[in-house]
Amino acid sequence: MTKKRNRTRPALSLQERLDKFTQDARAAAKKLPPGAERHAMLQKVRDGEAASEMERALSSPAPEAPK
């Protein structure tokens, strides 16, 4: 017997989830002391912001040229 797919939709849009991720990661980074762990968390924030910008650009009605 095959496993049924989960066909539920997320409560928040991708843009909202990315924004929440970056906010949570930034808050967690502020609580950490300077060091490798904090640097890794700030890298996740930058990655989330980049993903958010890419999603925003790709989902716009008239995509703009990259800057």
ABEGO torsion letter per residue (X at the ends): XBBBBBABBBABBAAAAAAAAAAAAAAAAAABBBEAAAAAAAAAAAAAAAAAAAAAAAABABBBBBX
